[in-house]
């Protein structure tokens, strides 16, 4: 099934195995492996898409663009304090880049230069 193949592909890209993705998504034991014979439910796909920083549509094969699509009314901020893979135009963002951004933001917050989080 395409959901399993796409999940494997992204897991490999982010240097995770399927068990790690499964556990981070909070799914039952070997749930992702069962996708070989059974279509995953929407909740499972949503959880895996979140872990792999992609969209459900990508996992289902409805699009070939793995970039996540923000939901309507949701800000397009990137929570850099979470442990998840990040990409930019399909390329992995190295941890050193994320650390640079975190450091710059911490400096701006301490100096009072950072904008406050907007209300959602």
CORJOVEN-V129070 format. One record per pair of residues at least 24 apart in sequence whose C-alpha atoms are under 10 Angstrom apart, sorted by the first residue. I is the first residue (numbers start at 1). J is the second residue. D is the distance in whole Angstrom. If there is no record, write none. Layout:
i=<I,I>
j=<J,J>
d=<D,D>
This chain:
i=<1,1,1,1,1,1,1,1,2,2,2,2,2,2,2,3,3,3,3,3,3,3,3,3,3,3,3,3,4,4,4,4,4,4,4,4,4,4,4,5,5,5,5,5,6,6,6,6,6,6,7,7,7,7,7,7,7,7,7,8,8,10,10,10,10,10,10,10,11,11,11,11,13,13,13,13,14,14,14,14,14,14,14,15,16,16,20,21,21,21,21,21,21,22,22,22,23,23,24,24,24,24,24,24,25,25,25,25,26,50,50,51,51,51,52,52,52,52,53,53,53,53,54,54,54,65,65,66,73,74,75,75,75,77,77>
j=<35,36,37,38,39,40,60,61,35,36,39,58,59,60,61,32,35,36,39,40,45,48,56,57,58,59,60,61,32,33,34,35,36,37,38,39,40,59,60,35,36,59,60,61,58,59,60,61,64,66,32,45,48,49,52,54,58,59,60,32,33,49,52,53,54,59,66,85,48,51,52,85,52,85,91,92,52,53,84,85,86,87,92,85,52,85,51,47,48,49,50,51,52,47,48,51,48,51,48,50,51,52,83,84,49,50,51,52,51,84,85,83,84,85,84,85,86,87,84,85,86,87,85,86,87,89,90,90,120,120,118,119,120,117,118>
d=<7,6,8,8,7,10,9,10,9,9,9,9,7,6,6,9,7,9,8,8,8,10,9,10,8,5,5,7,7,8,9,6,6,10,10,9,9,8,9,9,9,8,10,10,8,6,8,8,10,9,8,9,8,8,8,10,10,7,10,9,10,10,7,9,9,9,9,10,10,9,7,9,10,9,9,8,8,10,9,6,9,9,8,9,10,10,10,9,7,10,10,7,8,9,7,9,10,10,8,9,7,10,10,10,9,8,6,9,10,9,10,9,6,8,7,6,8,10,7,7,7,8,10,10,10,9,8,8,8,7,8,9,7,10,10>
